[in-house]
Amino acid sequence: MGTVRRVCRNVKYWRSPSMALRWTGAAMQEAAKGFRRLKAYKQLPLLQAALAARKARAASSNEHLVKTAKAA
């Protein structure tokens, strides 16, 4: 976020939300030049599958709570 702050500090007056988005996007592109590669990028699909399974379990437990609340 330091790069975003450095790039956007020259703007004195934000005229519109779209201007803020444009400047922030430009700052993020500048910051991307300094990003490093994620070391465990090969394991991202495994993480994605685990998060999807967790979300599915949470959804099923929420359905049970809704049914219980309606019965009460």
Secondary structure per residue as TSV (DSSP state, phi and psi in degrees):
chain	resnum	aa	ss	phi	psi
A	1	M	-	360.0	-17.7
A	2	G	H	-62.5	-37.9
A	3	T	H	-66.8	-40.3
A	4	V	H	-61.8	-43.7
A	5	R	H	-62.1	-42.6
A	6	R	H	-66.1	-41.5
A	7	V	H	-70.9	-39.9
A	8	C	H	-86.5	-4.8
A	9	R	T	-69.6	-18.6
A	10	N	T	-80.0	-11.9
A	11	V	-	-80.8	121.9
A	12	K	-	-93.8	-28.4
A	13	Y	-	-140.8	117.0
A	14	W	-	-85.2	110.4
A	15	R	-	-77.0	-31.4
A	16	S	-	-158.3	163.2
A	17	P	H	-61.7	-33.6
A	18	S	H	-67.3	-32.0
A	19	M	H	-65.2	-42.7
A	20	A	H	-62.2	-40.8
A	21	L	H	-64.5	-42.0
A	22	R	H	-62.3	-46.2
A	23	W	H	-67.1	-39.5
A	24	T	H	-65.9	-40.2
A	25	G	H	-62.1	-42.5
A	26	A	H	-64.0	-38.8
A	27	A	H	-67.2	-38.5
A	28	M	H	-67.8	-35.6
A	29	Q	H	-64.2	-37.8
A	30	E	H	-66.9	-40.8
A	31	A	H	-67.6	-30.8
A	32	A	H	-62.5	-23.3
A	33	K	T	-63.5	-27.1
A	34	G	T	-99.3	1.6
A	35	F	-	-71.4	147.6
A	36	R	-	-104.0	158.8
A	37	R	-	-71.0	141.9
A	38	L	-	-69.7	128.9
A	39	K	T	-67.6	-34.4
A	40	A	T	-106.3	37.8
A	41	Y	G	-64.5	-23.5
A	42	K	G	-71.4	-19.2
A	43	Q	G	-95.3	4.0
A	44	L	H	-61.2	-40.0
A	45	P	H	-61.1	-35.5
A	46	L	H	-65.1	-42.3
A	47	L	H	-63.5	-41.9
A	48	Q	H	-61.6	-42.7
A	49	A	H	-65.2	-40.3
A	50	A	H	-65.4	-40.1
A	51	L	H	-67.3	-38.1
A	52	A	H	-64.9	-40.7
A	53	A	H	-64.7	-40.3
A	54	R	H	-65.3	-40.6
A	55	K	H	-64.0	-39.7
A	56	A	H	-65.2	-41.3
A	57	R	H	-63.8	-40.6
A	58	A	H	-65.8	-39.1
A	59	A	H	-64.8	-40.1
A	60	S	H	-69.5	-36.1
A	61	S	H	-70.8	-32.1
A	62	N	H	-67.2	-37.1
A	63	E	H	-62.8	-40.3
A	64	H	H	-62.8	-41.5
A	65	L	H	-65.9	-38.1
A	66	V	H	-64.8	-44.0
A	67	K	H	-63.2	-40.4
A	68	T	H	-65.1	-41.4
A	69	A	H	-66.0	-37.7
A	70	K	H	-67.2	-35.7
A	71	A	H	-69.1	-30.6
A	72	A	-	-77.8	360.0
